[in-house]
């Protein structure tokens, strides 16, 4: 633990972090809702759209709606609707507020733990403006990401105070914040593991008795003099002595025992999440062979790292490809194994590498796809917390390399400025794709292949705007990839009917009713198409069926009356 440095430096860094984050994401305040989750999360969800009430809060805690159990996220959306109504820009700005708060918390937490002002600041910069994090901020439905991470950060911050003060009240506060994070999104179940990594580095509450290699011994003997020549006065203060850097060591068993309440909460949240996904049919655990899921997970780890280094071709949904090619699987296994081996070899002299790498690997486990949920092979939003580990490893490694090579002091600030500017520019353009559903889906289709979900959503969005001719090719493309999707068939039938292609529309309506005969809306629209062709008796029978299924269906009742009159 380190005493706070000059407050003006922390203040300047904080203002800078706020400035670059707002500069990149401020346009979201003018953007709309997206026809992908935002409908069921906010706009068409009566429990959310009507704001805070005892009934709605009860629903938030008792529902498995949208394949998840995250009551705090539901309540957050309810508060937005209570205060802002359904003005999407203000919902977006609340996401931005949490992202700014998470960025500042990340900076202050690592500043406090490591004493490294500029390292901590640049980790926060990467977190703030990296293009992989655009999805979590610019998508209203990803409130659960930024909200759960807010409590993730608070838990870490309170935990390091507990480590210093050894106050049970502070410890209980950390557990409380962790519970709140789980109520926002269960992905934070890996937080106990992260706390254990922080105990290793930078808190240094225990050490691993790893053998030093010959290279490491040589490096250790010469590292001190080289670093002293390179380090600034502030860095020297930060590395002044082992006594100042290291928290008093604790037995490893005691450190593990401290994590038991956190692990219990994580286990309970995992069970609830599994039940929620199984009960809603969202889990594709049995839809893909285990071998395919493991192979996709291995390749996805490498894909995330590549996108962290070269963030191009980002999409709101990456379709599940099935079994990856053998060369990708073998390459991923070799890369992950060799990287892990090398990091373990140097962990004693470069502990930040172990913490950063294991942070990345471990926090991705819940969403890496071994238990597959949904149709995506991976997702940018899943990197919101895990990528912090990669940032930690890179920033501290670059600092060490610069020290060993005795590079001019201006090199690192210049490099950091270039990287920051490049990431801000890429993120700024990535944010623009989130203006509305059509701009987002058009970009996604441009950078992915065989994306049935987004083809269908693009067609549905165009259909809502009355652009029937433009919607039909996308809906047909979606059906070529997933021919059994009845919702896509229904949208295509509606578009064809509005284009006057009634016979083809009727064939789609009939096909849907053979599978789902109790769809009142399909009966009603089929009746309309039949009536336009003059087949009145058939139309009347479908209108009657629609009214029988849904007695409170005024459109079907009106259509039935008109048909009977004719």
DAKA-V270376 format. One line per field, one symbol per residue. phi: phi as a letter, one per 30 degrees, with the letter a starting at -180 (. if undefined). Layout:
BEGIN
phi->???
END
This chain:
BEGIN
phi->.bdededdddddddddddddddddceeddcccdcdaiedddbdccddcddidaddddddedcccdiibbbeddddddddedddcicddedddddededdddddddddddddddcidddddddedddddbdedcdedcdceddeddddddededdddddddddedchcddddddddddddddddcadddedeeddddddddacdhdabcdddddddddddddcdedddddcddedddddceaddddcdedbeedddddedeeddddddddddddddddddciddcecdbeeddddddddddeddddddddbdcidbdacdddiddeedddddddddddddddddddcddcbddddddddedddddedbdjdcdbicddaaeddcecededddedddddddddddddhdeddddeddddddddddddddeddeddceaddddddddddcbbhcdddeddddddddddicddddeeddddddddbdcddddeddddddddddicdddddddedddddcbdccdddeddddddddddicddddddddddddddbeccddddddddddddd
END
